[in-house]
Amino acid sequence: MSVEQQRRSFIGLAFGAVAAAGGAISLVAVKKTWDPLPSVKAAGFTTVDLSPMKDGEMRQVEWRKKPIFILKKDASMAPNDARDVVVGDARYTVVIGLCTHLGCIPEYKISKQTFICACHAGEFNTDGINTFGPPPRPLEIPPFKIDGTKLVLGETSPEYEKLAGKA
């Protein structure tokens, strides 16, 4: 091999090494742009401590800019294994608080134990099931995971999968 051929081989190898290094750095940069920002990841989960809730109490929290209704069922409310979130010996209704008709936010009427949508008089019972008016289906159950007495919204779990399959 002549000096000229050695020089060309070296230049080719050097160029290939620089191109490979540049390609690897580019792939890392592209992957970082695809990953969600930490603030976006943090906004995806909401943790709610259920232990201070009293029987019959309804609490509204926000998850991904959507209202979430959490109703702790009391003895007068019938259990519903297809929709109840069970934490310890307590049962909860956990639903996205948007009417399935046009997306309005229903109001919980304690005296009637009913969620009523003021827009078109749609009604949902304490399980979030549509009982009157134009709503075509029950209120949706958000993805959740039970962590002791805490409910983590935005994370799926076997409990959620079981309810999502039935509801």
Disulfide bonds with the S-S distance in Angstrom:
Cys104-Cys119 2.34
